[in-house]
Amino acid sequence: MAATSSSSYAVAVALLCLLAANGCCGCPGPAPAPTPTPTRAPATSSPVPVTPPPAPAPPSPVPVTPPPVPATPSPGSGSGSGSTNSSSGGWLDARATWYGTADGAGPDDNGGACGFKNVNLPPFNAMTSCGNEPLFKDGKGCGSCYQIRCVGKAHPACSGVPETVIITDMNYYPVARYHFDLSGTAFGAMAKDGRNDELRHAGIIDMQFKRVPCQYPGLSVTFHVEKGSNPNYLAILVEYANGDGDVAQVDLMDGGEPTGAWRPMRHSWGSIWRLDTRRPLRGPFSLRVTNGSGRSLVADKVIPADWQADAVYSSDVQFDD
């Protein structure tokens, strides 16, 4: 019985398939062909970029330290002190030129950038010089004294004998680290006897110098009240200071101030100091002068109550040598 059923079922299926072949919609279609499993092609390997080895970094340049520029030695201050070079006795190297007339004091008006007057006369005696910046010092070097000399290797007419000159003028022309633009008189004084003109004809020579104390025998520190001074503007030229010769500060006490009240004056130019004030100044005036070494002296009431512009007033004090 079970076999008959199986046969009947088989016949039925066969009939259904026959009908399906003729367009029956209920007949299952042929089994779908198995979808082939795609064979995966091996991926084309992306070329691995070959990074070239880094170029070796250029060696860091070794910094070349320039040789230090030698500091400009100071020609010294105070009583002839000074830095030394290879020369013995404190002499420093410089160059010298000259200006003005052969037997003159330099400037045509016998003055100069320091404000000194009549430098052709005693005590200057035309033995004067311009100084470049390390010597003139924007006027703070005015009045400084130096010994100068030139020797045979600089010029055959050089005597090698030291002579003393005073800084009374300025010249910043870049001739050398230290440059003395001397009066014709001072330049010729470095020559052997009778060969002054021969030496001056050289025009420019090597020389040596050193700072020395200034000496003004028989003279005290002197004050010249400059032209144009009045009760609201007072300008004072300081002259003839022994020792350093230069002036670092000037202070004033006037008759209208309490005793002991010093008023600082301002450096005007050269060796001239000034005081501008709204309250009129009233004499007599006392002056306190400080030199480059820091030493001070007081000229008590050196300028009288009835003072005049363009007048000279001598004190009774002087720096010790």
Secondary structure, DSSP 8 states (H G I E B T S, - for coil): -HHHHHHHHHHHHHHHHHHHHTT-SSS--------------------------------------------------STT-----SSGGG-EEEEEEEES-TTS-SSTTS--TT----TTSTTTTT-EEEE-HHHHGGGTTTT-EEEEE--TTT-TTB----EEEEEEEE----SSSSEEEEEHHHHHHTB-TT-HHHHHTT--EEEEEEEE-B--TT---EEEE-TT-BTTEEEEEEE--SBT---SEEEEEETTS-TT--EE-EEEETTEEEEE-SS---S-EEEEEE-TTS-EEEEEEEE-TT--TTEEEE-S-----
